[in-house]
Amino acid sequence: MAEWTDEQFVASVREELLSDILPFWRSRTVDQRRGGFIGEMANDLRIQDGASKGLILNARILWSFSAFYRHTQDERDRALARRAYEYLTERFLDKQHGGYFWELDPDGAVLDDKKKIYGQAFCIYALAEYSRAFNEPAAVKQARDVFDLIEVYASDTQYGGYLEVMSRDWRPCEDMRLSDKDLNEKKSMNNHLHVLEGYTNLVRVLPEPPIAERLRDLIEVFCQHIVNPERTHFQHFFDEAWTPKSDSYTFGHDIEGSWLLCEAADVLGSERLSELVRSLVTKMARAVLDEGLDHDGGLFYEGRGGQIINPNKEWWPQAEAVVGFYNAWQLTGDAAFREAAVRCWRFIQDRVVDRERGEWFWCIRSDGAPDPAQPKVSAWKGPYHNGRCCLEMIRRSSFVARPSAGNTSDEGRATSDDTQENHG
């Protein structure tokens, strides 16, 4: 395989963002009839008219177009970010009890009024990004309001961390599942990973001590409870006292978490915390590289006890692997990590990008073919993973500074907190 320079790598990434991902989401996903954005689109681009509108998709769209605008300075992205912000505020925001509803019907009426903390965290993440892009004080206040609600009602003051699901009026629920695929346990890795992500972005726009302290606590939760004793994988489900209730691991979450933990520690500016995190995430990235990366450059979905138990290659772990492996290279200087990032990006370009209809296939099956039954747009599939991958790689690859062990400064890592760039 011919070696790619950083210039070739970033050129391919920029082309994917500007010629595929952005045009698709700008032109195909706006719900002109009912407002906001469509709820679901099949792989063949047929819009599912009766599909509900989920909080996760809409919050991720808000984050994405806000982040896209910071990169492109394109008024089309400003308008779509504004559309997403207004729909989130007008339809998803609970004006009575605070927080954001989980699911609406196609016309915007409430279908599921629960306050799933995973969803609230994505609202914080998106509202903070909207404020970063457009200097919108109201969005900062909304993000801070959600932070306060999570801390008052969902924070576990005895064992640390956060409960999964609250009722509309912020009481604990018996059913703690994020989705039907999840275990009914009080705490999960996935919930905490995205609270971490949301709080990291909130610290950027509102660097107040209480928020920074809670982000620091979250990093400690990951180091003490969520990572397995071998320090190689995230455990998934726990009871309230952090007793593990599952034994499998997903390579996409491991590699995504490896760079998100670095980002969180760097935003806090604590060298002690950054050193602790670097050691941990480097070991995790190595485990993903050794156990989860296939010979074709694609990342398997799930493992247990050193064995692959789900060989599918979904779109989002591929996107996170590119960033996570590149981040590990920047931390260590180990060329194997950079090679893995390039291999995974080439797998995306060869297999995951839908060259006929645009955007990315949901999943490449073990036989190497895309799964046509999975949607192109859904409550769980938006422009966030692949769009963010492109933005991260453009930022990281644009810096001249070469990697060295322990180099996690903003210049060396080119984190999401960098200044605006105008490439499109």
Protein Blocks (a to p, Z undefined) as FASTA:
>chain_A
ZZddfklmmmmmmmmmmmmmmmmmmmmmccfkngpjafbdcfkopacfkbccdfklmmmm
mmmmmmmmmmnopaklmmmmmmmmmmmmmmmpcfkngpjdfbdcfkopafblcdcfklmm
mmmmmmmmmmmmnopaklmmmmmmmmmmmmmmmpcfkngpjdfbdcfkopacfblcfblk
bccdfbdfklmmmmmmmmmmmmmmmccfklmmmmmmmmmmmmmmmpcfkopaccfbdcfk
opafbfbdcfklmmmmmmmmmmmmmmnopaklmmmmmmmmmmmmmmmmmmmmcfkopacf
bdcehiafbfcdcfklmmmmmmmmmmmmmmnopaklmmmmmmmmmmmmmmmpcfkngpjd
fbdcfkopacfkbcfbdfklcfklmmmmmmmmmmmmmpmbdcdehiacfklnopakbccd
dfZZ
